[in-house]
Amino acid sequence: VTSCKGGVGKSTTSINLAIALQRLKNQVGILDMDMYGPSIPRLMNLVGHRAQADQANKKILPVRNYGLQAMSMGFCMEEGKSAIFRGPILSAGATQLIQETSWEELDILVIDMPPGTGDLPLTVAQRVSLDGAVVVSTPQQVAIADTVKGMDMLRTLNVPILGMVENMSHWICSKCGNEEKLFGEGGVDTTCKDFNVPLLGRIPFHPDVLMSSDDGTPVTITRDPDDPLAKPYFDLAQAVLDELSRKKQEENLGPRITMD
């Protein structure tokens, strides 16, 4: 789950997507690759928890909550401490989290990527065989301009783009239910057309999503799948599963040979 732009709600989307996938009967892990600003421990109500060593296999055991397995730099250092890393150490730490986490029988691993197109995204693309990328953006052009750069990087690295998610697509008034386009509209739709990828979903902006994230109780845990705030994430999860299935079917078909 990626976006070249910071502040578009990528981590909130990542955790709610992971939980929705898990509630759709998949074994799911989430890997927080934002080494400088890991958010997954707080979003999973795991602040202060530390990763434990798997002495037998010389690996790191994932931390668990909400039916998910999780790994993050936030589980390897004290809360509030800054990660002051240069490029080589940063890449080495990321590689350790990728290769030395002892995941248990996963169907899907959701990777919460950091913003930008630097060392960390390159390390992940080189170390992990990625089935696809879910690109998150808000509708306004200042976000789209950076998101397009991230999508160009994915294409350059031959990472399939499963589609885009328009986050904070509209604001829902908690009193009257009226919808307002706070950040404009049309930018994500145009980008989907330009890159020939589907729009996987639109996620509304609502204060309850913000508060539940801060509390470490995502809406996909506290609410039913048909709830107006949770349903967009469950729809997104199903759309991702459908795109992964379609991609696998295309790979199994192989090249088509025609003879005149």
VEXDREN-2710 file (C-alpha; in Angstrom, 1 decimal):
% VEXDREN-2710
k/r/px/py/pz
1/VAL/0.0/0.0/0.0
2/THR/1.8/3.0/-1.2
3/SER/1.7/6.7/-2.1
4/CYS/4.7/8.9/-2.9
5/LYS/2.9/11.7/-0.9
6/GLY/2.8/11.7/2.9
7/GLY/-0.3/12.6/4.9
8/VAL/-2.9/11.0/2.6
9/GLY/-4.0/8.4/5.1
10/LYS/-2.0/5.5/3.7
11/SER/-1.3/3.8/7.1
12/THR/-5.0/4.1/8.1
13/THR/-5.9/2.6/4.8
14/SER/-3.3/-0.2/5.2
15/ILE/-4.5/-1.3/8.6
16/ASN/-8.2/-1.2/7.8
17/LEU/-7.5/-3.1/4.5
18/ALA/-5.5/-5.7/6.4
19/ILE/-8.2/-6.2/9.0
20/ALA/-10.9/-6.4/6.3
21/LEU/-8.9/-9.0/4.5
22/GLN/-8.5/-11.0/7.7
23/ARG/-12.3/-10.8/8.4
24/LEU/-12.8/-12.1/4.9
25/LYS/-11.2/-15.4/6.0
26/ASN/-7.6/-14.8/5.1
27/GLN/-4.4/-15.2/7.2
28/VAL/-2.9/-11.7/7.0
29/GLY/0.2/-10.0/8.2
30/ILE/1.1/-6.4/8.0
31/LEU/4.7/-5.1/7.6
32/ASP/5.3/-1.4/8.5
33/MET/8.1/-0.2/6.3
34/ASP/8.1/3.4/7.5
35/MET/11.3/3.2/9.4
36/TYR/11.3/6.9/10.4
37/GLY/7.7/7.2/11.4
38/PRO/6.1/3.8/12.1
39/SER/2.3/4.1/12.6
40/ILE/1.2/0.5/12.8
41/PRO/1.9/0.0/16.5
42/ARG/-0.5/2.8/17.5
43/LEU/-3.1/1.9/14.9
44/MET/-3.1/-1.7/16.3
45/ASN/-3.2/-0.6/20.0
46/LEU/0.3/-2.1/20.4
47/VAL/2.3/0.9/21.6
48/GLY/5.0/-0.2/24.0
49/HIS/5.0/-3.8/22.8
50/ARG/8.4/-5.2/21.8
51/ALA/9.1/-7.8/19.2
52/GLN/10.6/-11.0/20.7
53/ALA/13.3/-13.2/19.3
54/ASP/12.6/-16.7/17.9
55/GLN/15.8/-18.2/19.3
56/ALA/15.3/-21.6/17.6
57/ASN/15.2/-20.1/14.1
58/LYS/17.2/-16.9/14.8
59/LYS/14.4/-14.7/13.6
60/ILE/12.0/-12.1/15.0
61/LEU/8.5/-13.1/16.1
62/PRO/5.7/-10.9/14.8
63/VAL/3.5/-9.1/17.3
64/ARG/-0.2/-10.0/17.2
65/ASN/-3.5/-8.3/17.7
66/TYR/-6.9/-8.2/16.0
67/GLY/-6.1/-11.6/14.3
68/LEU/-3.1/-10.0/12.5
69/GLN/0.6/-10.7/12.6
70/ALA/2.5/-7.4/12.5
71/MET/6.1/-6.2/12.3
72/SER/7.3/-2.7/12.6
73/MET/10.4/-0.7/13.5
74/GLY/8.1/0.6/16.3
75/PHE/8.4/-2.8/18.0
76/CYS/12.2/-2.6/18.0
77/MET/12.8/0.7/19.7
78/GLU/11.4/2.8/22.6
79/GLU/8.3/4.9/22.0
80/GLY/9.2/8.5/21.2
81/LYS/12.8/7.7/20.2
82/SER/13.8/8.9/16.8
83/ALA/15.3/6.6/14.2
84/ILE/18.4/8.4/13.0
85/PHE/19.6/6.3/10.1
86/ARG/21.7/7.0/7.0
87/GLY/20.9/5.2/3.7
88/PRO/22.9/2.0/4.1
89/ILE/21.9/1.4/7.7
90/LEU/18.3/2.2/6.8
91/SER/18.3/-0.4/4.0
92/ALA/20.0/-3.0/6.2
93/GLY/17.3/-2.5/8.9
94/ALA/14.5/-2.8/6.3
95/THR/16.1/-5.9/4.9
96/GLN/16.2/-7.5/8.4
97/LEU/12.5/-6.8/9.0
98/ILE/11.7/-8.3/5.6
99/GLN/13.9/-11.4/5.7
100/GLU/14.1/-12.2/9.4
101/THR/10.5/-11.9/10.5
102/SER/9.1/-15.4/11.3
103/TRP/5.7/-15.1/9.7
104/GLU/3.3/-18.0/10.2
105/GLU/1.3/-19.4/7.3
106/LEU/0.2/-16.1/5.7
107/ASP/-2.2/-15.8/2.7
108/ILE/-1.5/-12.1/2.3
109/LEU/1.2/-9.8/3.5
110/VAL/0.2/-6.1/3.5
111/ILE/3.2/-3.8/3.3
112/ASP/2.6/-0.2/4.5
113/MET/5.2/1.7/2.5
114/PRO/6.8/5.0/3.4
115/PRO/6.3/8.0/1.2
116/GLY/8.9/8.9/-1.5
117/THR/10.9/7.1/-4.1
118/GLY/14.2/6.6/-2.2
119/ASP/16.1/3.8/-0.5
120/LEU/13.1/2.1/1.3
121/PRO/10.8/1.6/-1.6
122/LEU/13.7/0.4/-3.7
123/THR/14.8/-2.0/-1.0
124/VAL/11.2/-3.5/-0.7
125/ALA/10.9/-3.8/-4.5
126/GLN/14.2/-5.6/-4.7
127/ARG/13.8/-7.9/-1.7
128/VAL/10.1/-8.9/-2.0
129/SER/8.3/-10.5/-4.9
130/LEU/5.3/-8.1/-4.9
131/ASP/2.0/-9.3/-6.4
132/GLY/0.8/-5.7/-6.7
133/ALA/0.5/-2.2/-5.4
134/VAL/-2.5/-0.4/-4.0
135/VAL/-1.9/3.3/-4.5
136/VAL/-3.6/5.8/-2.1
137/SER/-4.1/9.4/-2.8
138/THR/-6.4/12.3/-1.9
139/PRO/-8.2/14.1/-4.8
140/GLN/-6.3/17.4/-4.8
141/GLN/-3.6/18.1/-7.4
142/VAL/-0.8/18.7/-4.8
143/ALA/-1.2/15.1/-3.8
144/ILE/-1.8/13.7/-7.3
145/ALA/1.4/15.4/-8.5
146/ASP/3.5/13.3/-6.1
147/THR/1.4/10.2/-6.4
148/VAL/2.0/10.1/-10.2
149/LYS/5.8/10.0/-9.5
150/GLY/5.3/7.0/-7.2
151/MET/3.3/5.2/-9.8
152/ASP/6.0/5.9/-12.4
153/MET/8.5/4.4/-10.0
154/LEU/6.3/1.2/-9.7
155/ARG/6.2/0.9/-13.4
156/THR/9.9/1.3/-13.7
157/LEU/10.5/-1.4/-11.1
158/ASN/7.9/-3.7/-12.8
159/VAL/5.6/-3.7/-9.8
160/PRO/2.0/-4.3/-11.0
161/ILE/-0.4/-1.6/-10.0
162/LEU/-3.7/-3.2/-8.8
163/GLY/-5.4/0.1/-8.7
164/MET/-5.9/3.4/-6.8
165/VAL/-7.8/4.3/-3.7
166/GLU/-9.3/7.8/-3.4
167/ASN/-8.9/8.6/0.4
168/MET/-10.8/11.5/2.0
169/SER/-12.9/11.6/-1.1
170/HIS/-15.6/13.5/0.7
171/TRP/-16.6/14.7/4.1
172/ILE/-19.8/13.4/5.7
173/CYS/-21.4/15.7/8.2
174/SER/-22.0/13.8/11.5
175/LYS/-25.2/15.8/12.2
176/CYS/-27.0/16.0/8.8
177/GLY/-25.2/13.5/6.7
178/ASN/-24.5/16.0/3.9
179/GLU/-21.4/15.2/1.7
180/GLU/-18.9/17.9/0.8
181/LYS/-15.8/17.5/-1.5
182/LEU/-13.2/19.1/0.8
183/PHE/-10.3/18.4/-1.5
184/GLY/-11.9/18.7/-4.9
185/GLU/-12.7/15.8/-7.2
186/GLY/-11.6/14.2/-10.4
187/GLY/-7.8/13.9/-9.8
188/VAL/-7.8/10.2/-8.9
189/ASP/-10.2/9.3/-11.7
190/THR/-8.0/11.1/-14.3
191/THR/-4.8/9.4/-12.9
192/CYS/-6.5/6.0/-13.2
193/LYS/-7.3/6.6/-16.8
194/ASP/-3.8/7.9/-17.5
195/PHE/-2.2/4.7/-16.0
196/ASN/-5.0/2.4/-17.2
197/VAL/-5.7/1.0/-13.7
198/PRO/-9.0/0.6/-11.9
199/LEU/-10.3/2.8/-9.1
200/LEU/-10.6/0.3/-6.2
201/GLY/-12.6/2.5/-3.9
202/ARG/-13.4/5.8/-2.4
203/ILE/-12.9/6.3/1.4
204/PRO/-14.9/9.2/3.0
205/PHE/-13.4/11.6/5.6
206/HIS/-15.1/11.2/8.9
207/PRO/-14.0/12.2/12.5
208/ASP/-14.8/8.8/13.8
209/VAL/-12.2/7.2/11.5
210/LEU/-9.6/9.6/12.9
211/MET/-10.5/9.0/16.5
212/SER/-10.7/5.2/16.2
213/SER/-7.2/5.3/14.5
214/ASP/-5.8/7.4/17.3
215/ASP/-7.3/5.0/19.9
216/GLY/-5.9/1.9/18.1
217/THR/-9.3/0.5/17.4
218/PRO/-9.8/0.7/13.6
219/VAL/-13.4/1.0/12.3
220/THR/-13.1/-2.4/10.6
221/ILE/-12.8/-3.9/14.2
222/THR/-15.4/-1.8/16.0
223/ARG/-18.1/-1.8/13.3
224/ASP/-20.0/-4.3/11.2
225/PRO/-18.9/-4.8/7.6
226/ASP/-22.1/-3.0/6.4
227/ASP/-21.6/0.0/8.5
228/PRO/-21.1/3.2/6.4
229/LEU/-17.6/3.8/7.7
230/ALA/-16.4/0.3/7.6
231/LYS/-18.0/-0.8/4.3
232/PRO/-15.6/1.1/2.0
233/TYR/-12.7/-0.8/3.5
234/PHE/-14.4/-4.2/3.1
235/ASP/-15.3/-3.2/-0.5
236/LEU/-11.7/-2.3/-1.0
237/ALA/-10.5/-5.6/0.4
238/GLN/-12.8/-7.5/-2.0
239/ALA/-11.7/-5.4/-4.9
240/VAL/-8.0/-6.1/-4.1
241/LEU/-8.8/-9.9/-3.9
242/ASP/-10.6/-9.7/-7.2
243/GLU/-7.7/-7.9/-8.9
244/LEU/-5.2/-10.4/-7.5
245/SER/-7.3/-13.3/-8.7
246/ARG/-7.6/-11.7/-12.2
247/LYS/-3.9/-11.1/-12.3
248/LYS/-3.2/-14.8/-11.4
249/GLN/-5.6/-16.0/-14.1
250/GLU/-3.9/-13.9/-16.7
251/GLU/-0.5/-15.3/-15.6
252/ASN/-1.8/-18.9/-15.8
253/LEU/-3.1/-18.3/-19.4
254/GLY/0.4/-17.5/-20.6
255/PRO/1.1/-16.0/-24.0
256/ARG/-1.4/-16.5/-26.8
257/ILE/0.0/-17.8/-30.1
258/THR/-1.9/-17.2/-33.3
259/MET/-1.2/-18.5/-36.7
260/ASP/-2.5/-17.0/-40.0
END
